[in-house]
Amino acid sequence: MNYEKEMRLLHLTQQVYSSLISVSNKLQTAGDKYCTPFTSRQYMTVLAILHLPEEETTIVNIANKLGSTKQNITQLVSSLEKKGSVAIGPSKKDKRAVNVCVTELGMQTMLSCAGKISVDLMADLFADFDEKELELLWRLQKKLYAFDGVAMDGLEENVKVPFSLSEQEIQTALERFSQRRNNPMPYQTSPIE
């Protein structure tokens, strides 16, 4: 065994792990500034609900979608329910479970946050990354997520959000995204409207 090499690998894994925790916290804090009145975790919880089939929006399924614990999701759903953004009802499939559905207010809030998150935050966070770096980062994150044999069930498709954006609105959003990515400003504490 090459002890020097193993010591170097141990050191690197420790640095990667601690960096991931720090980056996660920093991303969450940054995201919170773009999501008002949601926190970034609340936004992601609603997004996860919208990616699940209506009859499968249980706390456990939401937790699995986000790679979180049932306890964390229960707290997030409770805070969203207090805001009137979600409603909780009995599951038709499992008498021991509840289903969570997004309310009209929750959908309106989600849609108002979506542009700030999906355009402004993404442009600001990833301005220094080119396409190949983003693809590599995504691939490596999915690989790391699957360390326990469970593949990431991402939020790439099948979302139930009634987008009614015109072609012009989509083009305007893409122009704003491109402008922010190509002319990055020092980190902003609030998104540009």
C-alpha angles and dihedrals in degrees: 000000000000100000094184091055092046090049090052092049091048090051092048093049091050091050093047092049095048090044091052091054091048093046091048092053092046093048091049091051092048092046092052089063091057098043106058123183087023124057114231089254091052090049091052091047092054090045090052091050089052090052094055126081109262095247092049102055094118123146090250093052092047089050091049092049091054098037089241137124127269089240094055093048091047089056093046093048090048091053091047090049090053088054090051091243098119137025126211124216139161118286115247091208101045123030090202093057138066129219122225120212130186113243125220089259090050091051092049091049091046093051092047090052095042097078093047092048102036096041113019102033093042092049092047096045097045102034091116095050124089123210095266092050091050092050091049093047091050092048092049092047091052089048092051092045089057094056088117096047095262113118121220112263096206135194097248101121148357095060118163099216117132097229110185099173118149121230088255093053090050091049091048091051091049091049090051090048092050093046092052093045095046097042103036117189123206109282109298123221090208132022122260111250 
